[in-house]
Amino acid sequence: MKAESTYRRLNHSILKFGSSLVRPRPNRAGVLVAVIATLVFVWAPAGQAQNLNWEGQTGAFVTPFAYTSPSPGNSVGLPSVAFHYLDGGSVLGGFYEISATLGFLSRFEVGYSGALNSEGSSPTLSPLFNSGFSIFHGKANLLRENAGKHSFLPAISVGFVARTNVHRVGGVIDDKNTSNADFYVVATKTITQIKVLPIVANVGFKLTNASILGIAGNAPDWQGVVFGALGFVLPGPKSKIVVGSEALQEPHHIQGLEGPPPATVPTTLTYFARVIPGRLPFNVDFGVAQAANEILPGVELKARSQFALGISYHFSNAR
């Protein structure tokens, strides 16, 4: 079915398809999980990176870093694993995501994320976001941080994310599974010149046809977007605490809701605090995600100030 041109007709379409969405489906993590992934943040140089983002990449909560999961230069490293939870609110429900990532040859990583979700309470909108999907990713480091003893050089990497069996929004309206992907380049730099306040800076560009990392299904077409993150490392009691924020530009519209008027999606913002206890390869992340609220006149997703929690662990650094 094509998107309807008015809010009243949109609601009519949602109600019409709502009954078919209530039937049991595999409950895997959704894209909104990706929104909260912004809470996972690396505080150390590339060789010590051990946190996974919402989609399983070494990175912030919803964006990747140029760093890769630790591994020897001539073999495969032990896995990094993570659990993330996002309270998506009354419309989107709760999301739970489990990730595993392997680094190899000290420059590459690959991984998989799967998720479960609890359904929201809106009878018209919640069914559009109830199903989960699978996430596969890969990354290759092209330039090491501080290469050639040039302390000003960031790490630079390229990577991809592929999402399959996506049954969200447009896929629900058309009653079919879809897929979408990201292809990106990213640069990350840990600035240590200020010894009492290390800073992690991250910036990148990606080509994507996903809406809110797949949480809202697909975008109508491929679009180039930018992303970035900034974190400050503070001393805590027998720990390090990273505080910061992250921004991810989103494709403007959602496939299946092109209008007129079209549904619009704002930039995703996150605010986070990461606690790193001592020297253990273990991180606990707390944060707030600012995702999407009113996407059409009178249609609110109520996901603008949502709590997120993340836990990451890397086995190869265990003592």
N, C-alpha and C positions, 0 to 999 in steps of 0.2 A: 504494500500500500504506500502511496506517496504521502508526504507530509501535508497536512491541512493548512489552510491559509489563515485561520483565525484561532484564537485561544479556545473558543467554544467547540470548534470542530476538532481541534487537537485533543481536548478532553474526551470527545465522543470516540475518537480513534483509540485512545488509551483504554477507555472502558470496554470497547468492543474486543480488544485483544487481551484484556486483563485476565479473563477466565482461562485462556490458553496458557498464560504464564504461570498460573498457580500450580499447574501439574508438576510433579516432582522432576527436578533437573539436578545434575551434578553440582554440588555447592562448592565451587572453587573460588579462590580469591578474585576480586574484581580490580578494576582499574583504580578505583578510589583509594585502594591500598597504596597505589603509587603516589597519590597526593601526600600521604603522610610519610612516605618513605623519606621525605626531606629531613627527617629527624636524625638519620644516621649520618654522622660526620667524622671524617678523618682528621686527627689532630697532629699526626706525626708525618715524617717524610715517607716517601714511597715504599722503602724497604720494610716499614713497620705498619703499613696500611692493613687493616684487618676487618673493617666494618663493611657490611653489605647494605645497600639501599633497599627500598621497597620492592624493586624488581630483581634483586639479587646481585646487582653490580657493586663493585667497590666504588663507593661514592657517598654523596650526601643522602638526603632522604628520598628525593624524587629525581635527582640528576646524578649522572655518573661523574667520577673523577678520572683523570688520566692515569692514576695509579692502578695496579693490578693486584690480585690476591697473591701473597708471598709464595715463592717457589724457587727451587734451585735453578741455576743456569743451564743445567743439562738434563733435567728430569721434571717430573710432576710433583707438585707440593701436596700437602695434606689439605683437606677441605676447610673452607670457611662456611659456617652455618649461621642462620639468623631466623628470628621470629619477630613479626611485626603485627601490631594491632591498631586499628583505626576505628574510632567511634564516628561513623559516618552520619549520625543523627537519625531523626525519626523517619526520614524519607529513604535514605540510602541504606540504613541499617549498620551492622557492625561487620568489619572485615578482619580476617586472620590469615596471615601469609607465612609460609615456611619456605626458606631458600637454602640452596647449597651451591657453592661455587668452587671450582678448582683452578689454581694457577699453574702454569707450566712454562719452562724455559725462561723464567724470570721476566717475561715480557707479555705473556698472554693469559687470558682467563676465559672460561666458559662456565655456564651455569644454567640452572632451572629453578623456577619458582612456581609453586602451586598454592592455592588459597581456598579457604572456606569463608562463608559469610552467613550472617543471620539477617533475615528479611526485615525491612522497614515496615512501618505501620500505615503508610498511605495506600489506600486501595487502588488509586489510579496511577500513581507514579512509582511506587516501590517495585512493582513487577518489572519495570524497565531496567532495573539495576540488580536484580536478584541473582543472576547466574554468574559463575566465575569462569576462569579460563586459564590456559597454560601460558607460561612466559619462558622463552629461551633467549639467551644472550651470549655475546662474545665480544672480546676486546683485544686489541693489539697495541702495544706501546711502541711508537715510532721514534720518540726522542726521550732519553732519560733526563730526569731533573738534574741540573748542574752538569750537564754533559761537557766533557773536555775541560773540567774544572772551571767552567763559567758559571759563577754562582747566580747570575741573573736569569739563566735559562729555566723555563718551566718544563715539566713533563708534558708530552703531547701524545695523544692516543686517538685511534679511530675504533668505532664499534658499531654494533647493531643490537636491536631488540626485536624479537618476533613473537607476536601474540596470536594464539590459535584458539578455535572454538569459542569465539567471542559472541555471546548472545545478549547484546545490550542495545537498548534504544532502537536504532534503525533495524538491527537484526531481529528484535522482538516484534516490531511493527510489521516487518516482512516475513516473520516466522522462519528465519534461517540463520545459521551460524556464519560468522564472517571472520576475517583475519586482518591484522594491520601490523605495521612495523615502524621502527625508527632507524635511521642511519646518521651517525654523528661524528664530529671531531671535537675534542675537548683539550684544554690546557689547564694544568693545575700547578700551583706554586706554593710551597710552604716557606714563609718569610720568617727567618730566625734572627735577623739583625737586631731586633729589639728583644733582648734575652728574657726580659720579664713578661713579655706579651707576644708570643709567637702568633702568627696570623696565617690562615689557610685561605687562599684565593682561588676561585675556580670560574672559568668561563667557557662556553661552548656554543656550537651551532648544530642543529639537527634538521633533517628532512623527515617528516612524519605524515601519516594519514590516520593517526589515532586521535580520538577526542579525550582529553584528560587521561592520558596514558591508558586508554582503553576503557576507563571507568564508564564513560558515556558512549562506548562503542567506537564508531569510525567517524572521521571527518569526511566531508563531501569529496575532497581531493587532497593531493599531496601539497604540503606547505612547509616552507622553511621557517624555523623559529629559533630564538636564542634562549640561553639559560645561564644562570650564574649563582654563585654562593660565596659567602664570606663568613669565616669563623674566627673567634679569638680564644686562645687557650689561657685559662686562669688556674692558679694553684688552689687545690682544695685539701681537706684533711686526708693525708695519705692517698691522694688521688689528683687527677687532672679534671677540670671541668671546661668543656667547650661550649660557648654560647655564640649564636649567630643566626643568620637568616638565609633564605634561598628563594630564588624567583625562577619560574618556568613559564615562558610565553606559550600560549595554547593556540591551536587553530581556531579561528573565530566562530565557526559554525559546526553543527552536528548533523551527520548524515541521517536522513529521514525526517529532520525537522528544519528543512531549508526555508520554509515559509512560502509566501510572505505572511506575517513577519518571520524572519529566521530566528531560531534560538541562538543566542550569543554566549560565548564562554570567556570569562576574564582570565588574566594571568594568575597562575597558582603561586601563592606565597606561603612560606613556612617560617616559623620561629622556633628555635630548639635549644635544648641544653643536653649535652652528652657528658656522662660521668664515666671516667676511666679509673677503676680502682687499682692503684699501685702500678706494678709492671705486668699485671696479668693481661692476656690477650682477650679481654672481655669488656664489653661496653654496654651501658644501659642508657637509652635515649628517651627523653621526654619532650613533647612539643605540641604546638598548635598549628593546624593547617587552615589556610584560607583558600578554599577551592571555589565552588560555584554556589550562588544562591538563586537569584531571579534570572532564569534563562529566557523566559518569555513573560509578557505582562501577566501577572497573577500566578505564574508557575514558578514556585520556589523549591529548590533542592535542600535548603537549610543546611548547607555544609560550608559555612564561612568561619567558624571558630571551633574546630573540632579537635578533641584530644587524641594524641597518638603516643604509642609506646613501642620501642624497638630494643631488641637484645641481639648482639652479635658476638660470635666466638670463633677464633681461628686456632685449629688444633696444632699446627706446626710450631706455634710459639708457647705451647703449654709447658709448664715446669713441674 
